[in-house]
Amino acid sequence: MKLKLRTRIEYFVVWYFKLAVVDNISADGDRCFIDLITCSVYFCIDYGVYTSLSGILMILAECYYHLKDHEKSIELYRQSYYLFKIIEDERNLAIIKTEAKEFLDLELD
């Protein structure tokens, strides 16, 4: 059950992220999305779905970047980076390093 639920949460968050950031919905929609994804973070923690947490934090970091809250974005990129490092997800480590450097001139290592 956890695997199915985890997969659904990830797909939902990624789909909504596309609507919120890529398709540029309103600022109220962005704030609503931040609230939704923050709930997803707590869900992952409460139910031990840590493999999803790193990706969700990366999406949240990018949202805060687009909302011009660079301090919060940097904090979330770092958290996500270290979780990807712990689970040895080399593909996403490369992605997050590139994003953090491109968006915030942040070196992660």
DOKE-242544 format. One record per residue: residue in three letters; residue number from 1; chain; x, y, z of N, C-alpha, C, O in turn. Coordinates in Angstrom, 2 decimals, always signed. Layout:
N
res|n|chain|n_X|n_Y|n_Z|ca_X|ca_Y|ca_Z|c_X|c_Y|c_Z|o_X|o_Y|o_Z
ala|NUM|A|X|Y|Z|X|Y|Z|X|Y|Z|X|Y|Z
...
END
This chain:
109
res|n|chain|n_X|n_Y|n_Z|ca_X|ca_Y|ca_Z|c_X|c_Y|c_Z|o_X|o_Y|o_Z
met|1|A|+0.81|-1.20|+0.00|+0.00|+0.00|+0.00|+0.85|+1.26|+0.00|+0.55|+2.20|-0.73
lys|2|A|+1.91|+1.29|+0.81|+2.77|+2.48|+0.86|+3.37|+2.79|-0.49|+3.43|+3.96|-0.88
leu|3|A|+3.81|+1.77|-1.23|+4.43|+1.99|-2.53|+3.45|+2.65|-3.48|+3.79|+3.62|-4.16
lys|4|A|+2.23|+2.14|-3.55|+1.22|+2.73|-4.43|+0.92|+4.16|-4.02|+0.81|+5.04|-4.87
leu|5|A|+0.77|+4.40|-2.72|+0.46|+5.73|-2.23|+1.62|+6.68|-2.51|+1.40|+7.81|-2.93
arg|6|A|+2.85|+6.23|-2.29|+4.02|+7.05|-2.55|+4.07|+7.46|-4.00|+4.30|+8.63|-4.31
thr|7|A|+3.86|+6.52|-4.89|+3.91|+6.80|-6.31|+2.85|+7.82|-6.70|+3.13|+8.73|-7.48
arg|8|A|+1.67|+7.68|-6.17|+0.60|+8.63|-6.48|+0.94|+10.03|-5.99|+0.69|+11.00|-6.70
ile|9|A|+1.50|+10.14|-4.82|+1.86|+11.45|-4.29|+2.91|+12.10|-5.17|+2.79|+13.28|-5.51
glu|10|A|+3.94|+11.36|-5.55|+4.98|+11.92|-6.41|+4.40|+12.42|-7.72|+4.71|+13.54|-8.15
tyr|11|A|+3.58|+11.61|-8.37|+3.02|+12.03|-9.65|+2.11|+13.23|-9.50|+2.12|+14.13|-10.35
phe|12|A|+1.33|+13.27|-8.44|+0.45|+14.41|-8.21|+1.26|+15.68|-7.99|+0.94|+16.72|-8.57
val|13|A|+2.30|+15.60|-7.17|+3.13|+16.78|-6.88|+3.81|+17.27|-8.16|+3.83|+18.47|-8.42
val|14|A|+4.36|+16.36|-8.94|+5.02|+16.76|-10.18|+4.02|+17.37|-11.16|+4.32|+18.38|-11.80
trp|15|A|+2.85|+16.78|-11.28|+1.82|+17.31|-12.17|+1.41|+18.71|-11.74|+1.31|+19.61|-12.57
tyr|16|A|+1.17|+18.89|-10.44|+0.73|+20.20|-9.96|+1.86|+21.22|-10.09|+1.60|+22.39|-10.36
phe|17|A|+3.10|+20.78|-9.91|+4.25|+21.66|-10.09|+4.28|+22.21|-11.52|+4.56|+23.38|-11.73
lys|18|A|+3.98|+21.36|-12.49|+3.95|+21.81|-13.88|+2.90|+22.90|-14.05|+3.15|+23.90|-14.72
leu|19|A|+1.75|+22.72|-13.45|+0.70|+23.74|-13.55|+1.12|+25.03|-12.85|+0.94|+26.12|-13.38
ala|20|A|+1.68|+24.89|-11.64|+1.97|+26.06|-10.82|+3.14|+26.88|-11.34|+3.06|+28.11|-11.38
val|21|A|+4.21|+26.23|-11.74|+5.42|+26.95|-12.11|+5.58|+27.07|-13.62|+5.79|+28.16|-14.13
val|22|A|+5.47|+25.97|-14.32|+5.71|+25.99|-15.76|+4.61|+26.75|-16.49|+4.89|+27.53|-17.40
asp|23|A|+3.35|+26.52|-16.11|+2.25|+27.20|-16.78|+1.88|+28.53|-16.12|+0.91|+29.18|-16.52
asn|24|A|+2.66|+28.93|-15.11|+2.53|+30.25|-14.47|+1.11|+30.57|-13.98|+0.51|+31.55|-14.43
ile|25|A|+0.60|+29.77|-13.08|-0.69|+30.13|-12.50|-0.48|+31.29|-11.53|+0.66|+31.68|-11.29
ser|26|A|-1.54|+31.83|-11.00|-1.49|+33.05|-10.19|-0.65|+32.89|-8.92|-0.32|+31.78|-8.51
ala|27|A|-0.33|+34.03|-8.33|+0.44|+34.02|-7.07|-0.32|+33.28|-5.98|+0.28|+32.58|-5.17
asp|28|A|-1.65|+33.43|-5.96|-2.44|+32.69|-4.98|-2.32|+31.19|-5.22|-2.26|+30.40|-4.27
gly|29|A|-2.29|+30.79|-6.48|-2.11|+29.39|-6.83|-0.75|+28.89|-6.40|-0.62|+27.76|-5.92
asp|30|A|+0.27|+29.73|-6.56|+1.62|+29.36|-6.12|+1.64|+29.13|-4.61|+2.23|+28.16|-4.14
arg|31|A|+1.01|+30.03|-3.87|+0.99|+29.91|-2.41|+0.22|+28.66|-2.00|+0.60|+27.95|-1.07
cys|32|A|-0.88|+28.40|-2.70|-1.66|+27.19|-2.44|-0.81|+25.95|-2.70|-0.86|+24.98|-1.94
phe|33|A|-0.04|+25.98|-3.78|+0.82|+24.85|-4.10|+1.89|+24.65|-3.04|+2.18|+23.52|-2.65
ile|34|A|+2.48|+25.74|-2.55|+3.48|+25.65|-1.48|+2.86|+24.96|-0.27|+3.49|+24.10|+0.35
asp|35|A|+1.65|+25.35|+0.08|+0.96|+24.71|+1.22|+0.75|+23.23|+0.97|+0.97|+22.40|+1.85
leu|36|A|+0.32|+22.90|-0.23|+0.07|+21.50|-0.59|+1.35|+20.68|-0.53|+1.36|+19.58|+0.03
ile|37|A|+2.41|+21.19|-1.11|+3.65|+20.41|-1.15|+4.27|+20.32|+0.24|+4.93|+19.33|+0.56
thr|38|A|+4.08|+21.35|+1.08|+4.56|+21.28|+2.46|+3.83|+20.17|+3.21|+4.43|+19.46|+4.02
cys|39|A|+2.55|+20.02|+2.95|+1.80|+18.89|+3.53|+2.36|+17.57|+3.03|+2.43|+16.59|+3.78
ser|40|A|+2.77|+17.53|+1.76|+3.38|+16.31|+1.21|+4.68|+15.97|+1.92|+4.98|+14.80|+2.15
val|41|A|+5.44|+17.00|+2.28|+6.70|+16.78|+3.02|+6.39|+16.12|+4.36|+7.02|+15.13|+4.73
tyr|42|A|+5.40|+16.66|+5.08|+5.05|+16.08|+6.38|+4.47|+14.68|+6.23|+4.70|+13.83|+7.08
phe|43|A|+3.74|+14.44|+5.15|+3.21|+13.11|+4.88|+4.37|+12.12|+4.72|+4.36|+11.04|+5.30
cys|44|A|+5.36|+12.51|+3.92|+6.53|+11.64|+3.71|+7.22|+11.31|+5.03|+7.60|+10.16|+5.27
ile|45|A|+7.37|+12.31|+5.86|+8.03|+12.10|+7.15|+7.17|+11.20|+8.05|+7.68|+10.25|+8.65
asp|46|A|+5.88|+11.52|+8.14|+4.99|+10.75|+9.02|+4.88|+9.29|+8.62|+4.79|+8.41|+9.48
tyr|47|A|+4.88|+9.01|+7.30|+4.69|+7.65|+6.82|+5.97|+6.97|+6.35|+5.93|+5.88|+5.79
gly|48|A|+7.11|+7.62|+6.57|+8.39|+7.00|+6.25|+8.64|+6.81|+4.77|+9.27|+5.83|+4.36
val|49|A|+8.15|+7.72|+3.96|+8.31|+7.63|+2.50|+9.48|+8.54|+2.10|+9.30|+9.53|+1.40
tyr|50|A|+10.67|+8.19|+2.56|+11.81|+9.08|+2.41|+12.37|+9.14|+0.99|+13.01|+10.13|+0.63
thr|51|A|+12.14|+8.12|+0.20|+12.64|+8.16|-1.18|+11.93|+9.23|-1.99|+12.50|+9.74|-2.96
ser|52|A|+10.72|+9.59|-1.64|+9.99|+10.66|-2.32|+10.37|+12.03|-1.78|+10.26|+13.03|-2.49
leu|53|A|+10.80|+12.08|-0.55|+11.05|+13.36|+0.12|+12.09|+14.21|-0.59|+11.90|+15.42|-0.72
ser|54|A|+13.16|+13.62|-1.05|+14.23|+14.40|-1.69|+13.72|+15.11|-2.94|+14.04|+16.28|-3.14
gly|55|A|+12.95|+14.43|-3.76|+12.41|+15.05|-4.97|+11.39|+16.13|-4.67|+11.35|+17.16|-5.34
ile|56|A|+10.56|+15.89|-3.66|+9.56|+16.88|-3.28|+10.24|+18.13|-2.74|+9.81|+19.24|-3.04
leu|57|A|+11.30|+17.96|-1.96|+12.04|+19.13|-1.46|+12.69|+19.90|-2.60|+12.76|+21.13|-2.57
met|58|A|+13.17|+19.19|-3.62|+13.78|+19.87|-4.77|+12.73|+20.71|-5.50|+13.01|+21.84|-5.90
ile|59|A|+11.54|+20.16|-5.68|+10.47|+20.91|-6.33|+10.09|+22.13|-5.49|+9.89|+23.22|-6.03
leu|60|A|+10.00|+21.95|-4.18|+9.67|+23.05|-3.30|+10.75|+24.13|-3.34|+10.44|+25.32|-3.30
ala|61|A|+12.01|+23.72|-3.42|+13.11|+24.69|-3.53|+12.97|+25.53|-4.79|+13.18|+26.74|-4.76
glu|62|A|+12.61|+24.89|-5.89|+12.45|+25.64|-7.14|+11.24|+26.59|-7.04|+11.29|+27.70|-7.58
cys|63|A|+10.19|+26.16|-6.39|+9.02|+27.05|-6.20|+9.41|+28.30|-5.44|+9.07|+29.42|-5.83
tyr|64|A|+10.14|+28.12|-4.34|+10.57|+29.29|-3.56|+11.51|+30.18|-4.38|+11.49|+31.40|-4.24
tyr|65|A|+12.32|+29.58|-5.22|+13.18|+30.38|-6.10|+12.31|+31.26|-7.00|+12.57|+32.46|-7.12
his|66|A|+11.30|+30.68|-7.62|+10.43|+31.45|-8.52|+9.60|+32.49|-7.78|+9.19|+33.49|-8.38
leu|67|A|+9.37|+32.28|-6.50|+8.67|+33.27|-5.68|+9.64|+34.30|-5.09|+9.25|+35.15|-4.30
lys|68|A|+10.91|+34.22|-5.49|+11.96|+35.17|-5.09|+12.34|+35.06|-3.61|+12.89|+36.01|-3.05
asp|69|A|+12.07|+33.92|-2.98|+12.51|+33.68|-1.60|+13.77|+32.82|-1.69|+13.73|+31.61|-1.44
his|70|A|+14.87|+33.46|-2.03|+16.10|+32.73|-2.32|+16.71|+32.08|-1.08|+17.32|+31.02|-1.18
glu|71|A|+16.54|+32.69|+0.07|+17.08|+32.10|+1.30|+16.42|+30.74|+1.59|+17.10|+29.76|+1.90
lys|72|A|+15.10|+30.71|+1.48|+14.36|+29.45|+1.71|+14.71|+28.43|+0.62|+14.84|+27.24|+0.90
ser|73|A|+14.85|+28.91|-0.60|+15.20|+28.04|-1.71|+16.55|+27.37|-1.49|+16.70|+26.17|-1.70
ile|74|A|+17.53|+28.14|-1.05|+18.87|+27.60|-0.78|+18.80|+26.53|+0.31|+19.40|+25.47|+0.18
glu|75|A|+18.07|+26.82|+1.37|+17.92|+25.85|+2.47|+17.33|+24.53|+1.96|+17.82|+23.45|+2.30
leu|76|A|+16.29|+24.62|+1.14|+15.63|+23.42|+0.63|+16.50|+22.68|-0.39|+16.50|+21.45|-0.40
tyr|77|A|+17.22|+23.41|-1.23|+18.14|+22.74|-2.16|+19.19|+21.95|-1.40|+19.52|+20.83|-1.78
arg|78|A|+19.71|+22.52|-0.33|+20.72|+21.80|+0.47|+20.12|+20.54|+1.11|+20.74|+19.47|+1.07
gln|79|A|+18.94|+20.65|+1.68|+18.30|+19.49|+2.30|+18.07|+18.38|+1.27|+18.35|+17.21|+1.51
ser|80|A|+17.54|+18.79|+0.12|+17.28|+17.82|-0.94|+18.56|+17.17|-1.43|+18.62|+15.96|-1.64
tyr|81|A|+19.59|+17.98|-1.61|+20.88|+17.48|-2.08|+21.41|+16.37|-1.16|+21.82|+15.31|-1.63
tyr|82|A|+21.39|+16.63|+0.15|+21.93|+15.64|+1.07|+21.08|+14.38|+1.15|+21.61|+13.29|+1.36
leu|83|A|+19.77|+14.51|+0.98|+18.94|+13.30|+0.93|+19.24|+12.49|-0.33|+19.34|+11.26|-0.26
phe|84|A|+19.40|+13.17|-1.48|+19.78|+12.44|-2.69|+21.13|+11.76|-2.50|+21.35|+10.64|-2.97
lys|85|A|+22.03|+12.43|-1.81|+23.36|+11.87|-1.56|+23.26|+10.63|-0.66|+23.94|+9.63|-0.91
ile|86|A|+22.43|+10.68|+0.36|+22.25|+9.55|+1.27|+21.71|+8.32|+0.54|+22.17|+7.20|+0.77
ile|87|A|+20.74|+8.53|-0.35|+20.15|+7.39|-1.06|+20.91|+7.06|-2.35|+20.50|+6.20|-3.12
glu|88|A|+22.03|+7.76|-2.57|+22.93|+7.51|-3.71|+22.21|+7.60|-5.05|+22.36|+6.74|-5.92
asp|89|A|+21.43|+8.67|-5.20|+20.70|+8.93|-6.45|+21.54|+9.88|-7.31|+21.35|+11.09|-7.27
glu|90|A|+22.45|+9.30|-8.06|+23.41|+10.09|-8.84|+22.74|+10.95|-9.92|+23.18|+12.06|-10.19
arg|91|A|+21.69|+10.43|-10.53|+21.01|+11.18|-11.58|+20.42|+12.48|-11.04|+20.62|+13.55|-11.62
asn|92|A|+19.71|+12.39|-9.93|+19.12|+13.59|-9.35|+20.15|+14.49|-8.66|+19.94|+15.70|-8.57
leu|93|A|+21.25|+13.92|-8.19|+22.33|+14.75|-7.66|+22.87|+15.67|-8.75|+23.12|+16.85|-8.51
ala|94|A|+23.06|+15.13|-9.94|+23.53|+15.95|-11.06|+22.53|+17.04|-11.41|+22.90|+18.18|-11.68
ile|95|A|+21.25|+16.67|-11.41|+20.19|+17.65|-11.74|+20.16|+18.77|-10.71|+20.11|+19.95|-11.07
ile|96|A|+20.18|+18.41|-9.44|+20.06|+19.43|-8.40|+21.29|+20.35|-8.36|+21.17|+21.54|-8.11
lys|97|A|+22.47|+19.79|-8.61|+23.67|+20.62|-8.67|+23.57|+21.65|-9.79|+23.91|+22.82|-9.60
thr|98|A|+23.09|+21.21|-10.94|+22.94|+22.09|-12.09|+21.91|+23.18|-11.81|+22.16|+24.35|-12.08
glu|99|A|+20.75|+22.79|-11.29|+19.69|+23.76|-10.98|+20.15|+24.79|-9.96|+19.97|+25.99|-10.17
ala|100|A|+20.74|+24.34|-8.86|+21.16|+25.25|-7.80|+22.21|+26.24|-8.32|+22.19|+27.42|-7.95
lys|101|A|+23.10|+25.76|-9.16|+24.13|+26.63|-9.74|+23.50|+27.63|-10.70|+23.82|+28.82|-10.65
glu|102|A|+22.61|+27.15|-11.56|+21.97|+28.01|-12.56|+21.07|+29.06|-11.92|+21.13|+30.24|-12.29
phe|103|A|+20.24|+28.65|-10.97|+19.27|+29.56|-10.37|+19.89|+30.50|-9.34|+19.61|+31.70|-9.34
leu|104|A|+20.73|+29.95|-8.46|+21.16|+30.70|-7.27|+22.68|+30.86|-7.18|+23.19|+31.42|-6.21
asp|105|A|+23.40|+30.38|-8.18|+24.86|+30.38|-8.15|+25.36|+29.67|-6.89|+26.33|+30.10|-6.27
leu|106|A|+24.66|+28.59|-6.53|+24.95|+27.82|-5.32|+25.72|+26.56|-5.69|+25.26|+25.76|-6.51
glu|107|A|+26.88|+26.40|-5.09|+27.69|+25.20|-5.30|+27.32|+24.17|-4.25|+27.44|+24.42|-3.05
leu|108|A|+26.85|+23.02|-4.69|+26.52|+21.93|-3.77|+27.56|+20.83|-3.92|+27.84|+20.36|-5.03
asp|109|A|+28.12|+20.42|-2.81|+29.08|+19.31|-2.83|+29.49|+18.89|-1.47|+30.29|+17.97|-1.33
END
